[in-house]
Amino acid sequence: MDLSRTFKKASAWLIFFSLVLFSISAHAADVTLNWQTVAGSGLTYKVYYRQAHQSYDYNSPAWSGTNPPATITGLQDYTVYYFVVRSEDSLGNQSGDSNEALYAPPPNRAPTASAGGNRSVDENSTVILNGTGSSDPENDMNSYQWTQLGGPGVTINNSNSASASFSAPAVGPGGSVLTFRLRVVDGGGLTATDTCTIAVNDTDTYSGTDSDGDGMPDSWEQANGLDPYSNDAGADPDNDGISNLDEYLTGGEPFVASANTRPATPTLETPSHGQDRVSATPRLRAGAFIDPDNRSRHTRSQWQIWCPGTSEDSCVFDITHTNFLTELMVPRYVLDEGHTYYWRVKYYDDSGAASQWSQTNTFTTESHVTDWTPDGIPSHQQADDTVDIDGDNRPDNTQLDIIKVVNTVVGDGQMGVSVRDAAAVRNIDYVESIDPVDIDDSQNRPGSMPKGLLGFRLEVDEGATVDITVYLSEAVPAGARWYKYDSVNGWDDYTHNAAFSADGKAVTLQLTDGGEGDADGIANGVIIDPSGPVYSSVGDTLSTVTGGSSSGGGCFINSAQTGFMQPQINSLMAFLIAMLLLSALIGSLVVFMVHKKEQQS
């Protein structure tokens, strides 16, 4: 009988049951763990960590040593981590996991964007866009981005700085209004936006009535040879690509061709004309911007999609954008599967001159990619008749005209959209749970969406603003935010238009057809809105304070993080001390029995 081996096993068993984590502390992204060891055990301790929904990598300890404390560095800010310790003897025999310790940092708070307020300036002056009033609660502002949303195109200098500038364009007698958006992002990936409008004043203003209501004063039309009693705002008598109204707004002359030449007509590349089996979220791509006089810049593009049997004035998608100039991905739910569509694009230069519309191409989206039920819910996400997420004592799937609910593909629960109190909503076309991991766009992506996004499409009265309610089967914590995503506007903090209920299980969203909260960019009686709650999820293992199981039993680790389970700490410590004494007694008894058996032999 190998008594030395028997003694080593008994000793290892004793030490294993004596391992107790007394504290866990953190500073920034460093975490320090401490536990009690037995002197002279000769054991090596190894620390492992993971994030939520991950597994421990036992081949790569984060720390290894014979004496705690252990400090783990290089962790991500605003991220929840879990830790276990294993002991190992000189022969390489390793214990099972200790109890799991949790480090839950304070949740990252979103920054505040300030674009500096609205104001008036004179044409041809230098204008400062001032975002220095933006702030972040943790003083961790990461980036700034200024974007022009409306008005004659200008060049923004230092657009990635808190303070940017541009030269106010020359304008016509009516002046012009330019709109800018500031987006700020903090170190944890949370964003905020603010907009400002800059009214550019003309120094030689025409005044008087506008008899024909075409946006041009009678006095200006008469001075420039136009008929003040005929709506000729869209006419272009000098064929320079700039309409009469744009000539008025930009200080041009309707019968004197601008020295600037309009951009060349764009060419369409993909989808090609007549292409079928196209994704329902296609990437539209057009050819390069061509300026015949080699002086102008490409400042914006207008993209349109419409259905056969309707005119260009009945678009399902109409976006003018300063970023997506030659390529744009159509957001989810704009297009239906198995349908044919027309599309075209127009380019604008920095003088406001527009190209002719491109040729019109057709494409047909592929069919049956998503297994939609007749009610507009993916079949694998259908909630059963036990779900009553709005608490009206009626199964939600029997009230599909006012509420549609899906099982979430992230987490374990349900989310649903209700239009019970939204009289302007005619129908809920689609509802779908979306995993944020399936969205490739990582710019400004929020840190944690434990329930994913809820995508839906609503039919509404054209141009209506509606208040709809999203219900959640599990409450979100105080301080949660609401984020939207679509492929045109990217990730956007929509909390300013979201009101959470007191119990955290419902949020009311305000959406406007063709405005805020609508991804298709046009007031066409359809609102498209993929969005969801953002918060740190620590609830899935907060109550885990019992030992992990393995071939050797479990050692006890107690999280002593401030404010977490503090009422249980004292009783648990008393229990652990009793277990420590008991394990020491048992270990001594094992050694005594082994020694006695050796003497008898």
C-alpha positions as CSV (number, residue, x, y, z in Angstrom):
1,M,0.0,0.0,0.0
2,D,1.4,3.4,-1.0
3,L,0.8,5.4,2.2
4,S,2.5,8.5,0.9
5,R,0.0,8.7,-2.0
6,T,-2.9,8.1,0.4
7,F,-1.7,10.9,2.6
8,K,-1.4,13.3,-0.4
9,K,-4.9,12.6,-1.5
10,A,-6.2,13.2,2.0
11,S,-4.2,16.4,2.3
12,A,-5.4,17.7,-1.1
13,W,-9.0,17.0,-0.1
14,L,-8.6,18.9,3.2
15,I,-7.0,21.9,1.5
16,F,-9.7,21.9,-1.2
17,F,-12.5,22.2,1.3
18,S,-10.7,25.0,3.1
19,L,-10.5,27.4,0.1
20,V,-12.6,30.5,0.9
21,L,-12.7,33.7,-1.0
22,F,-12.9,36.6,1.5
23,S,-13.0,39.6,-0.8
24,I,-13.2,40.8,-4.4
25,S,-12.3,44.4,-5.1
26,A,-12.0,46.4,-8.3
27,H,-10.5,49.6,-9.7
28,A,-11.4,50.6,-13.3
29,A,-10.9,47.3,-15.3
30,D,-8.7,45.5,-12.7
31,V,-10.2,43.0,-10.2
32,T,-8.4,41.7,-7.1
33,L,-9.5,38.4,-5.5
34,N,-8.4,37.1,-2.1
35,W,-9.0,33.8,-0.3
36,Q,-7.7,31.8,2.7
37,T,-5.1,29.0,2.2
38,V,-3.6,26.4,4.5
39,A,0.1,27.0,5.3
40,G,2.4,24.3,4.0
41,S,-0.1,22.7,1.6
42,G,2.2,23.2,-1.4
43,L,-0.8,23.8,-3.7
44,T,-0.8,26.1,-6.7
45,Y,-4.0,28.1,-7.3
46,K,-5.3,29.1,-10.7
47,V,-7.9,31.8,-11.4
48,Y,-10.2,31.6,-14.4
49,Y,-12.8,34.2,-15.6
50,R,-15.6,34.5,-18.1
51,Q,-18.2,36.9,-19.3
52,A,-22.0,36.2,-19.4
53,H,-23.0,33.4,-21.7
54,Q,-19.4,32.2,-22.1
55,S,-17.5,29.2,-20.7
56,Y,-14.3,29.1,-18.7
57,D,-11.1,28.3,-20.6
58,Y,-9.3,25.9,-18.3
59,N,-6.3,25.8,-20.6
60,S,-5.6,29.5,-20.0
61,P,-5.7,30.7,-16.4
62,A,-5.8,34.4,-15.8
63,W,-3.5,34.1,-12.8
64,S,-1.5,31.3,-11.2
65,G,0.4,31.3,-7.9
66,T,0.8,29.9,-4.5
67,N,-0.3,32.9,-2.5
68,P,-3.3,35.2,-3.0
69,P,-4.4,37.9,-3.6
70,A,-4.7,37.6,-7.4
71,T,-5.1,40.8,-9.4
72,I,-6.6,40.4,-12.9
73,T,-5.8,43.2,-15.3
74,G,-6.9,44.3,-18.8
75,L,-10.6,43.6,-18.3
76,Q,-13.2,45.6,-20.3
77,D,-14.9,48.5,-18.7
78,Y,-18.6,48.3,-17.9
79,T,-18.6,44.5,-18.3
80,V,-19.8,41.8,-15.9
81,Y,-17.3,39.1,-15.1
82,Y,-17.4,35.7,-13.2
83,F,-14.5,34.1,-11.5
84,V,-13.6,30.6,-10.1
85,V,-10.4,29.3,-8.5
86,R,-8.9,25.8,-8.8
87,S,-6.1,24.3,-6.7
88,E,-3.4,22.0,-8.2
89,D,-0.9,19.7,-6.4
90,S,2.7,19.0,-7.4
91,L,1.6,16.0,-9.5
92,G,-0.7,18.1,-11.6
93,N,-3.9,16.9,-10.0
94,Q,-6.5,19.7,-10.2
95,S,-9.5,20.3,-8.0
96,G,-12.9,21.3,-9.4
97,D,-14.2,24.8,-9.5
98,S,-14.7,26.9,-6.4
99,N,-18.0,28.7,-6.1
100,E,-18.4,31.4,-8.7
101,A,-17.6,35.0,-7.7
102,L,-19.3,37.9,-9.5
103,Y,-17.9,41.3,-10.3
104,A,-20.7,43.6,-11.6
105,P,-19.4,47.1,-12.2
106,P,-21.7,50.1,-12.0
107,P,-23.6,50.4,-15.3
108,N,-22.3,52.8,-17.9
109,R,-24.4,55.9,-18.1
110,A,-25.1,57.4,-21.5
111,P,-23.5,60.7,-22.5
112,T,-25.4,63.9,-23.3
113,A,-24.9,65.6,-26.7
114,S,-25.2,69.4,-27.1
115,A,-25.0,70.8,-30.6
116,G,-24.9,74.3,-29.3
117,G,-28.4,75.6,-30.1
118,N,-30.1,77.2,-33.1
119,R,-29.0,80.5,-34.5
120,S,-28.9,82.9,-37.5
121,V,-25.8,83.8,-39.5
122,D,-25.1,85.9,-42.6
123,E,-24.3,84.3,-45.9
124,N,-20.5,83.7,-46.7
125,S,-19.6,83.9,-43.0
126,T,-17.6,81.3,-41.1
127,V,-19.9,79.4,-38.8
128,I,-18.7,77.4,-35.7
129,L,-20.6,74.3,-34.7
130,N,-20.0,74.0,-31.0
131,G,-20.4,70.7,-29.3
132,T,-18.2,71.4,-26.3
133,G,-21.3,71.4,-24.0
134,S,-21.6,67.7,-24.5
135,S,-20.8,65.6,-21.4
136,D,-20.4,62.1,-20.1
137,P,-21.1,61.1,-16.5
138,E,-17.9,59.0,-16.3
139,N,-15.8,61.7,-18.2
140,D,-15.2,59.1,-20.8
141,M,-16.2,60.7,-24.1
142,N,-14.7,58.8,-27.0
143,S,-15.8,60.4,-30.2
144,Y,-17.7,63.2,-31.9
145,Q,-19.3,63.2,-35.4
146,W,-21.0,66.1,-37.1
147,T,-23.3,65.3,-40.1
148,Q,-25.4,67.7,-42.2
149,L,-29.0,66.6,-42.4
150,G,-30.6,69.3,-44.6
151,G,-30.1,72.5,-46.5
152,P,-27.6,73.4,-49.3
153,G,-24.6,71.1,-49.0
154,V,-21.5,72.5,-47.2
155,T,-18.1,71.1,-46.3
156,I,-17.8,70.5,-42.5
157,N,-14.2,71.1,-41.3
158,N,-13.0,69.0,-38.4
159,S,-16.3,67.0,-38.4
160,N,-14.8,64.5,-35.9
161,S,-14.1,67.1,-33.3
162,A,-16.2,68.7,-30.6
163,S,-15.9,72.0,-32.5
164,A,-16.4,72.1,-36.2
165,S,-16.9,74.8,-38.8
166,F,-18.2,75.6,-42.3
167,S,-18.6,78.5,-44.6
168,A,-22.2,79.7,-44.9
169,P,-23.3,79.4,-48.5
170,A,-24.6,82.3,-50.6
171,V,-28.4,82.2,-50.5
172,G,-31.3,83.8,-52.3
173,P,-33.7,86.4,-50.9
174,G,-35.6,83.8,-48.9
175,G,-32.4,82.7,-47.1
176,S,-31.9,79.1,-46.3
177,V,-31.9,76.7,-43.3
178,L,-29.1,74.2,-42.7
179,T,-29.6,71.4,-40.2
180,F,-26.8,69.5,-38.5
181,R,-26.6,66.5,-36.2
182,L,-24.0,65.9,-33.5
183,R,-23.5,62.3,-32.4
184,V,-21.3,61.5,-29.4
185,V,-20.1,58.1,-28.2
186,D,-18.6,57.3,-24.8
187,G,-16.0,54.7,-23.9
188,G,-18.7,52.1,-23.2
189,G,-20.3,52.5,-26.7
190,L,-23.4,54.4,-25.6
191,T,-24.4,57.3,-27.8
192,A,-26.4,60.5,-27.8
193,T,-27.4,62.9,-30.5
194,D,-28.5,66.5,-30.7
195,T,-29.4,68.7,-33.7
196,C,-29.2,72.4,-34.4
197,T,-30.4,74.5,-37.3
198,I,-28.5,77.4,-38.8
199,A,-30.6,80.0,-40.6
200,V,-28.5,81.7,-43.3
201,N,-29.7,85.2,-44.1
202,D,-29.4,86.9,-47.4
203,T,-28.1,90.5,-47.3
204,D,-30.4,91.7,-50.2
205,T,-33.8,90.5,-49.3
206,Y,-36.8,90.6,-51.6
207,S,-40.1,91.0,-49.9
208,G,-43.8,91.0,-50.8
209,T,-46.5,88.5,-51.4
210,D,-46.3,85.1,-53.1
211,S,-49.4,85.1,-55.3
212,D,-49.0,81.7,-56.8
213,G,-47.7,80.0,-53.6
214,D,-44.6,78.6,-55.3
215,G,-42.2,79.7,-52.6
216,M,-40.8,82.6,-54.6
217,P,-41.9,86.2,-53.8
218,D,-43.7,88.1,-56.6
219,S,-41.0,90.8,-56.5
220,W,-38.2,88.3,-57.1
221,E,-40.1,86.6,-59.9
222,Q,-40.9,89.9,-61.6
223,A,-37.2,91.1,-61.2
224,N,-36.0,87.9,-62.9
225,G,-38.6,87.6,-65.7
226,L,-40.9,85.0,-64.2
227,D,-44.7,85.0,-63.9
228,P,-45.7,85.7,-60.3
229,Y,-49.1,84.2,-60.9
230,S,-48.0,80.8,-62.2
231,N,-46.4,78.1,-60.1
232,D,-43.1,77.6,-61.9
233,A,-40.9,76.6,-59.0
234,G,-39.8,73.3,-60.7
235,A,-39.1,74.9,-64.1
236,D,-35.5,75.3,-65.3
237,P,-35.6,77.8,-68.2
238,D,-31.8,78.0,-68.5
239,N,-31.3,74.2,-68.4
240,D,-28.5,74.3,-65.9
241,G,-30.0,71.6,-63.7
242,I,-31.1,74.1,-61.0
243,S,-34.8,74.7,-60.7
244,N,-36.3,78.2,-60.4
245,L,-36.9,77.6,-56.7
246,D,-33.4,76.4,-56.1
247,E,-32.1,79.4,-58.0
248,Y,-34.1,81.7,-55.7
249,L,-32.8,79.8,-52.6
250,T,-29.2,79.8,-53.6
251,G,-29.0,83.3,-55.1
252,G,-28.9,82.2,-58.8
253,E,-30.6,83.6,-61.8
254,P,-33.3,81.5,-63.6
255,F,-32.4,82.7,-67.1
256,V,-28.6,82.7,-66.7
257,A,-27.1,79.3,-66.7
258,S,-24.9,78.7,-63.7
259,A,-21.2,78.3,-64.4
260,N,-21.6,75.1,-62.5
261,T,-22.5,72.1,-64.7
262,R,-25.0,69.6,-63.2
263,P,-23.5,66.2,-62.3
264,A,-23.6,63.4,-64.9
265,T,-26.5,61.0,-64.8
266,P,-25.7,58.2,-62.4
267,T,-25.5,54.6,-63.7
268,L,-27.0,51.7,-61.7
269,E,-24.8,48.7,-60.9
270,T,-26.5,46.3,-58.5
271,P,-29.1,44.9,-58.4
272,S,-28.9,44.6,-62.1
273,H,-32.0,45.2,-64.2
274,G,-34.4,42.3,-63.9
275,Q,-32.3,40.5,-61.3
276,D,-34.3,38.0,-59.2
277,R,-33.8,36.2,-55.9
278,V,-32.5,39.5,-54.4
279,S,-32.3,39.8,-50.6
280,A,-35.2,41.7,-49.0
281,T,-32.5,44.0,-47.5
282,P,-30.5,44.6,-50.7
283,R,-27.4,46.7,-51.0
284,L,-28.1,49.3,-53.8
285,R,-25.0,50.3,-55.6
286,A,-24.5,53.0,-58.3
287,G,-21.6,54.2,-60.3
288,A,-19.1,56.9,-59.4
289,F,-20.0,60.6,-59.2
290,I,-18.9,62.4,-62.4
291,D,-18.6,66.2,-62.5
292,P,-18.3,67.5,-66.1
293,D,-16.5,70.6,-65.1
294,N,-14.3,68.9,-62.5
295,R,-15.1,71.5,-59.8
296,S,-17.9,70.2,-57.7
297,R,-18.1,67.6,-54.9
298,H,-20.7,64.9,-54.5
299,T,-22.6,66.0,-51.4
300,R,-25.8,64.0,-51.3
301,S,-27.8,61.3,-53.1
302,Q,-31.5,60.6,-53.3
303,W,-32.6,56.9,-53.4
304,Q,-36.1,55.8,-54.3
305,I,-37.9,52.4,-54.5
306,W,-41.5,51.9,-55.5
307,C,-43.8,49.0,-56.5
308,P,-45.1,48.2,-59.9
309,G,-48.5,49.6,-60.7
310,T,-47.7,52.8,-58.7
311,S,-45.9,56.0,-59.6
312,E,-42.6,57.4,-58.3
313,D,-44.7,59.6,-56.1
314,S,-45.9,56.4,-54.2
315,C,-42.5,55.2,-52.9
316,V,-42.0,52.6,-50.3
317,F,-38.5,54.1,-49.7
318,D,-37.3,57.6,-50.3
319,I,-34.0,58.7,-48.6
320,T,-31.7,61.7,-49.3
321,H,-28.5,61.1,-47.5
322,T,-25.1,62.8,-47.2
323,N,-23.2,59.7,-46.2
324,F,-24.6,57.0,-48.5
325,L,-23.6,58.5,-51.8
326,T,-23.0,55.6,-54.1
327,E,-24.1,52.6,-52.0
328,L,-26.9,52.0,-49.5
329,M,-28.4,49.0,-47.8
330,V,-32.2,49.0,-47.6
331,P,-33.5,48.5,-44.0
332,R,-35.4,45.5,-42.8
333,Y,-39.2,45.4,-43.5
334,V,-39.2,48.0,-46.2
335,L,-39.5,45.3,-48.9
336,D,-41.6,42.2,-48.9
337,E,-40.3,38.8,-49.9
338,G,-41.2,37.6,-53.4
339,H,-42.1,41.0,-54.8
340,T,-40.9,43.1,-57.7
341,Y,-39.6,46.6,-57.2
342,Y,-38.3,49.6,-59.2
343,W,-35.4,51.7,-58.1
344,R,-33.4,54.8,-59.1
345,V,-30.9,57.4,-57.8
346,K,-30.1,61.0,-58.3
347,Y,-26.8,62.8,-57.4
348,Y,-26.4,66.4,-56.0
349,D,-23.3,68.6,-56.1
350,D,-22.2,71.2,-53.5
351,S,-23.9,74.0,-55.5
352,G,-27.3,72.3,-55.2
353,A,-27.4,71.2,-58.8
354,A,-29.0,67.8,-59.3
355,S,-28.2,65.2,-61.9
356,Q,-31.0,63.7,-64.0
357,W,-32.5,60.6,-62.4
358,S,-30.7,57.4,-63.3
359,Q,-32.4,54.9,-65.5
360,T,-35.0,52.8,-63.6
361,N,-34.1,49.2,-62.9
362,T,-36.3,46.4,-61.6
363,F,-35.5,43.5,-59.2
364,T,-37.4,40.8,-57.5
365,T,-36.8,39.7,-53.9
366,E,-36.3,36.1,-53.0
367,S,-39.3,34.2,-51.5
368,H,-39.8,32.1,-48.3
369,V,-36.5,33.1,-46.7
370,T,-38.3,33.7,-43.4
371,D,-41.1,31.3,-42.5
372,W,-43.7,33.9,-41.8
373,T,-47.1,32.8,-40.5
374,P,-50.2,34.4,-42.0
375,D,-50.1,36.8,-39.0
376,G,-46.7,38.2,-39.8
377,I,-44.7,36.3,-37.1
378,P,-41.8,34.0,-37.8
379,S,-43.2,30.5,-37.1
380,H,-40.3,29.5,-34.8
381,Q,-40.9,32.6,-32.7
382,Q,-44.7,32.2,-32.1
383,A,-45.8,32.5,-28.5
384,D,-48.3,29.9,-27.3
385,D,-51.8,30.6,-25.8
386,T,-50.5,30.7,-22.3
387,V,-48.8,34.1,-22.9
388,D,-50.6,37.2,-21.7
389,I,-47.8,39.7,-21.8
390,D,-50.1,42.8,-21.4
391,G,-51.9,41.3,-18.4
392,D,-55.5,41.7,-19.7
393,N,-56.4,38.1,-18.8
394,R,-56.7,37.1,-22.5
395,P,-54.1,35.1,-24.5
396,D,-52.2,37.5,-26.7
397,N,-52.4,35.2,-29.7
398,T,-56.2,35.7,-29.7
399,Q,-55.9,39.5,-30.1
400,L,-53.6,39.8,-33.1
401,D,-55.4,42.9,-34.3
402,I,-54.1,44.9,-31.4
403,I,-51.1,42.9,-30.0
404,K,-48.5,40.6,-31.5
405,V,-45.9,38.7,-29.3
406,V,-42.8,36.7,-30.1
407,N,-40.5,34.5,-28.2
408,T,-37.2,36.3,-28.1
409,V,-34.1,34.7,-29.8
410,V,-31.9,36.3,-27.1
411,G,-32.5,35.5,-23.5
412,D,-35.5,33.5,-22.4
413,G,-38.9,35.3,-22.6
414,Q,-41.2,37.3,-24.8
415,M,-41.6,40.8,-26.3
416,G,-44.6,42.2,-28.0
417,V,-46.0,45.3,-29.6
418,S,-49.4,46.6,-28.7
419,V,-51.4,49.3,-30.6
420,R,-54.5,49.1,-28.3
421,D,-54.4,52.9,-27.7
422,A,-53.1,54.0,-31.1
423,A,-56.2,54.9,-33.2
424,A,-54.1,55.9,-36.2
425,V,-52.6,52.4,-36.6
426,R,-54.4,50.3,-39.1
427,N,-52.5,47.0,-38.8
428,I,-49.4,45.3,-37.4
429,D,-47.8,43.8,-40.5
430,Y,-44.7,42.1,-39.1
431,V,-43.2,41.4,-35.6
432,E,-39.8,39.7,-35.2
433,S,-37.2,39.1,-32.6
434,I,-33.7,40.0,-33.8
435,D,-30.3,39.0,-32.3
436,P,-27.9,42.0,-32.3
437,V,-25.1,39.6,-33.1
438,D,-26.7,39.1,-36.6
439,I,-26.2,42.9,-37.3
440,D,-22.7,43.4,-38.8
441,D,-22.6,47.2,-38.1
442,S,-20.6,47.6,-34.9
443,Q,-20.3,51.4,-35.0
444,N,-22.0,52.9,-31.9
445,R,-23.4,49.5,-31.0
446,P,-24.7,49.6,-27.4
447,G,-22.9,47.4,-24.8
448,S,-25.7,44.9,-23.8
449,M,-29.1,44.1,-25.2
450,P,-30.1,41.0,-23.1
451,K,-33.5,40.7,-25.0
452,G,-32.2,41.7,-28.4
453,L,-34.3,43.9,-30.7
454,L,-38.0,43.8,-31.6
455,G,-38.6,44.6,-35.2
456,F,-42.0,45.5,-36.5
457,R,-43.8,47.2,-39.4
458,L,-47.0,49.2,-38.8
459,E,-49.6,50.5,-41.3
460,V,-50.8,53.9,-40.1
461,D,-52.6,57.0,-41.3
462,E,-50.2,58.8,-43.7
463,G,-47.9,61.2,-41.8
464,A,-49.4,60.2,-38.4
465,T,-47.6,60.3,-35.1
466,V,-48.5,57.3,-32.9
467,D,-47.8,56.1,-29.4
468,I,-47.4,52.3,-29.3
469,T,-46.5,50.0,-26.3
470,V,-43.8,47.4,-26.3
471,Y,-44.3,44.8,-23.5
472,L,-41.5,42.6,-22.0
473,S,-42.1,39.4,-20.1
474,E,-39.2,40.3,-17.7
475,A,-38.7,43.8,-16.1
476,V,-35.8,45.9,-17.2
477,P,-33.9,47.7,-14.4
478,A,-34.1,51.4,-13.7
479,G,-31.8,53.4,-15.9
480,A,-32.4,51.2,-19.0
481,R,-32.2,52.9,-22.4
482,W,-33.9,52.2,-25.7
483,Y,-31.9,51.9,-28.9
484,K,-33.0,51.7,-32.5
485,Y,-31.1,50.2,-35.5
486,D,-31.6,50.4,-39.2
487,S,-29.0,50.2,-42.0
488,V,-29.4,53.9,-43.0
489,N,-29.3,55.7,-39.6
490,G,-27.2,53.0,-37.8
491,W,-27.4,52.5,-34.0
492,D,-29.3,55.4,-32.4
493,D,-30.3,56.1,-28.8
494,Y,-34.0,56.6,-28.9
495,T,-34.6,57.0,-25.1
496,H,-35.8,60.6,-25.5
497,N,-38.9,59.1,-27.3
498,A,-39.3,56.1,-25.0
499,A,-41.2,56.1,-21.6
500,F,-40.6,53.1,-19.4
501,S,-43.4,51.9,-17.0
502,A,-42.8,52.0,-13.3
503,D,-42.5,48.2,-13.2
504,G,-40.0,48.1,-16.1
505,K,-42.2,45.7,-18.1
506,A,-43.5,48.1,-20.7
507,V,-42.2,51.0,-22.7
508,T,-44.3,53.5,-24.7
509,L,-42.6,54.7,-28.0
510,Q,-43.6,57.7,-30.0
511,L,-43.1,57.2,-33.7
512,T,-43.8,59.5,-36.7
513,D,-44.5,58.2,-40.2
514,G,-41.7,59.7,-42.3
515,G,-40.0,61.2,-39.2
516,E,-38.4,60.1,-36.0
517,G,-38.7,56.4,-35.4
518,D,-39.5,55.5,-39.1
519,A,-36.7,53.8,-41.1
520,D,-38.1,54.2,-44.6
521,G,-37.7,58.0,-44.7
522,I,-41.0,58.9,-46.2
523,A,-44.6,59.7,-45.0
524,N,-46.2,56.8,-46.8
525,G,-48.5,55.2,-44.2
526,V,-45.9,52.7,-43.1
527,I,-43.7,52.9,-40.0
528,I,-40.7,50.6,-39.6
529,D,-38.9,50.3,-36.3
530,P,-36.4,47.7,-35.1
531,S,-35.4,48.6,-31.5
532,G,-34.9,47.2,-28.0
533,P,-33.8,47.8,-24.4
534,V,-30.2,48.3,-23.4
535,Y,-29.0,47.5,-19.9
536,S,-26.4,45.4,-18.0
537,S,-27.7,41.8,-17.5
538,V,-26.4,40.4,-14.2
539,G,-29.5,38.6,-13.0
540,D,-28.7,35.2,-14.6
541,T,-26.2,34.2,-11.9
542,L,-26.7,36.7,-9.1
543,S,-28.1,34.0,-6.8
544,T,-25.4,31.5,-7.6
545,V,-23.5,31.2,-4.3
546,T,-23.3,27.4,-4.0
547,G,-20.3,25.3,-5.0
548,G,-19.6,24.0,-8.5
549,S,-19.4,20.3,-8.7
550,S,-16.5,18.1,-9.9
551,S,-14.7,14.9,-9.1
552,G,-13.1,16.4,-6.1
553,G,-16.0,18.3,-4.5
554,G,-16.2,22.1,-4.4
555,C,-14.5,24.9,-2.5
556,F,-16.4,27.9,-1.3
557,I,-16.0,31.4,-2.7
558,N,-18.1,34.2,-1.4
559,S,-18.5,37.4,-3.3
560,A,-18.1,40.3,-0.9
561,Q,-18.8,43.0,-3.5
562,T,-20.2,46.1,-1.8
563,G,-24.0,46.1,-1.7
564,F,-24.3,42.6,-3.1
565,M,-26.0,40.0,-0.8
566,Q,-24.6,41.7,2.2
567,P,-27.3,40.4,4.6
568,Q,-26.2,36.8,3.8
569,I,-22.5,37.4,4.3
570,N,-22.3,37.0,8.1
571,S,-24.3,33.8,8.2
572,L,-22.5,32.3,5.3
573,M,-19.1,33.1,6.9
574,A,-20.2,31.4,10.1
575,F,-21.2,28.3,8.0
576,L,-17.9,28.3,6.2
577,I,-15.8,28.6,9.4
578,A,-17.7,25.6,10.8
579,M,-17.1,23.7,7.6
580,L,-13.4,24.6,7.8
581,L,-13.1,23.2,11.4
582,L,-15.1,20.1,10.4
583,S,-12.8,19.5,7.4
584,A,-9.7,19.9,9.5
585,L,-11.1,17.3,12.0
586,I,-11.9,14.9,9.2
587,G,-8.5,15.4,7.6
588,S,-6.8,14.7,10.9
589,L,-8.9,11.6,11.4
590,V,-7.9,10.3,7.9
591,V,-4.2,10.8,8.7
592,F,-4.6,9.1,12.0
593,M,-6.3,6.1,10.5
594,V,-3.7,5.8,7.7
595,H,-0.9,5.9,10.3
596,K,-2.6,3.3,12.5
597,K,-3.1,0.9,9.6
598,E,0.6,1.3,8.8
599,Q,1.5,0.3,12.4
600,Q,-0.8,-2.8,12.2
601,S,0.9,-3.8,9.0
